[in-house]
């Protein structure tokens, strides 16, 4: 529920999927949907033995410059 509570546009913790869902549905329903999505991901990882890949976020130029320094 904490991810849903602090989900705001521009937040690192909130995905576009969650933000779009929160625009359409109540917060508690979005929390249940997020828990279901996470459970499906974990089940698929356990069933296949695959490691978590995470989301592919676009790096900002400032982050690239900081990493190069």
C-alpha positions as CSV (number, residue, x, y, z in Angstrom):
1,X,0.0,0.0,0.0
2,X,3.0,2.3,0.5
3,X,3.9,2.4,-3.2
4,X,0.3,3.3,-4.0
5,X,0.2,6.0,-1.2
6,X,3.3,7.7,-2.5
7,X,2.7,7.3,-6.2
8,X,2.9,10.7,-7.9
9,X,3.8,11.7,-11.4
10,X,7.6,12.0,-11.7
11,X,8.1,9.6,-8.7
12,X,10.8,6.9,-9.0
13,X,8.6,4.4,-7.3
14,X,5.6,4.7,-9.4
15,X,5.3,3.1,-12.9
16,X,3.3,4.6,-15.7
17,X,1.0,1.5,-15.4
18,X,0.3,2.3,-11.7
19,X,-0.3,6.0,-12.3
20,X,-2.7,5.3,-15.2
21,X,-4.6,2.8,-13.0
22,X,-4.8,5.3,-10.1
23,X,-6.5,7.8,-12.5
24,X,-9.2,5.3,-13.3
25,X,-9.7,3.2,-10.1
26,X,-9.8,3.7,-6.3
27,X,-6.5,3.4,-4.4
28,X,-7.4,0.2,-2.6
29,X,-8.3,-1.5,-5.8
30,X,-5.1,-0.3,-7.4
31,X,-3.2,-1.7,-4.4
32,X,-4.8,-5.2,-5.0
33,X,-4.0,-5.0,-8.7
34,X,-0.4,-4.1,-8.0
35,X,-0.1,-7.0,-5.5
36,X,-1.6,-9.4,-8.1
37,X,0.8,-8.1,-10.8
38,X,3.8,-8.6,-8.5
39,X,2.6,-12.1,-7.5
40,X,2.4,-13.0,-11.2
41,X,5.9,-11.8,-11.8
42,X,7.3,-13.7,-8.8
43,X,5.4,-16.8,-9.8
44,X,6.8,-16.6,-13.4
45,X,10.4,-16.1,-12.0
46,X,10.0,-19.1,-9.7
47,X,8.5,-21.3,-12.4
48,X,11.2,-20.6,-15.0
49,X,14.1,-20.0,-12.7
50,X,14.8,-16.7,-14.5
51,X,16.3,-13.7,-12.7
52,X,14.4,-10.4,-12.3
53,X,15.1,-8.1,-15.2
54,X,13.5,-4.9,-14.0
55,X,12.1,-2.2,-16.1
56,X,14.2,-0.5,-18.7
57,X,14.1,3.2,-17.8
58,X,15.6,5.8,-20.0
59,X,18.7,7.3,-18.5
60,X,18.8,11.0,-18.1
61,X,21.9,12.9,-19.4
62,X,22.6,14.1,-15.9
63,X,22.7,10.6,-14.6
64,X,25.1,9.6,-17.4
65,X,27.4,12.5,-16.7
66,X,27.5,11.7,-13.0
67,X,28.4,8.0,-13.7
68,X,31.2,9.0,-16.0
69,X,32.8,11.3,-13.4
